[in-house]
Amino acid sequence: MKKKLIFSGIRATGRLHLGNYLGMVKGMLQLQEDEKYQLLFSVVDIHAVTTPYDKDKLSQRTYDVVLDYLASGLDPEKSLLLVQSKVGDLHAELAFYFSTVMTVARMQHLPTYKEKAQQHPDNVTMALLNYPVLMAADILAYHSELVPVGIDQEPHLEVTREVARKMNSLYGMNFPEPKRFATEGGKVPSLAGEGKMSKSIEGSYINLTDDLETIKKRLAGAPTDSGKGESVPTSGGVANLLQFVELFMGEDKRKGYEAMYVGEGIRYGDLKNELAEAIYAELKPIQKRRAELEKNPEYVEQVIEEGAKKARQIASATLAEVKEKMGLK
Ligand code: TYM
């Protein structure tokens, strides 16, 4: 049986946080156990240069994601690990052809584009506008039908589906229309009270490499209230903390705390301590594996080279077909 490829990626922004882990990595690890699929875990370093970045730190940031993938459970016997720039020539060329079927107006309407344009008003570049088209190239190069990503990536998947439909109808390609593979952590909240956990918002995240003390410190900064009220808050700091309780300690524990909130009251010091221990219990084995991997760079390098070689074979076949069907013979 020929296995179906599943592609997903994380930008090369350094160490992973719990949002990346619960929203994406865990979904990938779940699918890795399914015989039907072969997984392609990618570090998308070319996407990382579409907004201002530090060129001296990029390769270390890429490597940090590589290590976090392997430490979390990417099994090179089953899955591929791809550093995107190793096949950047193929993905970028494919993205260029895909950009011929997407209008500027459509791309300017994307919420992610608008957000980034607001964050970096002096860097609203062609590369930024084309970011989702490059993502479509990543996914469609491998005909990935499922894409494990967080909810925030939905608008990008919609672009990918549009590209697929247009390439199929205009040029007779046979691209799938990829769907999001959802995990229970599709939208991990920020520790800061509002919005989602994000690398670009200080105080919002916990990294996979954080030790117990750091986790406690980060949780200590999460906003709370008096611990008591008539009804349990549905948004803001307390609601977010309760969501973390559910994600790391289960639904019953959450219900227990909710009952306390409308009863005798929650002592947040106790809740945060218990939560920190539960998060650390999940991260500790990952950190142990990471420390071992750090001592074995030759092995990591070999996994990267092997992934690039296999990915190149597949992506170059897709690119050749696209060129041929577009009349670029
Ligand atoms: P990026 O690097 O922003 O995030 C990587 C993955 O982590 C998920 N994520 C979250 N999930 C739940 N809650 C959160 N708070 C949270 N924060 C981040 C994201 O949804 C994502 O799955 N455009 C992509 C990278 C990309 C890609 C691709 C993904 C490029 N090409 C092809 C899939 C397939 C991005 O910026 O992810």
Boltz pocket constraint, residues with backbone or C-beta under 6 A from the ligand:
constraints:
  - pocket:
      binder: B
      contacts: [[A, 7], [A, 8], [A, 9], [A, 10], [A, 11], [A, 12], [A, 18], [A, 19], [A, 20], [A, 21], [A, 22], [A, 23], [A, 24], [A, 44], [A, 47], [A, 134], [A, 135], [A, 138], [A, 139], [A, 147], [A, 148], [A, 149], [A, 150], [A, 151], [A, 152], [A, 153], [A, 156], [A, 185], [A, 186], [A, 187], [A, 188], [A, 189], [A, 196], [A, 197], [A, 198]]
      max_distance: 6.0
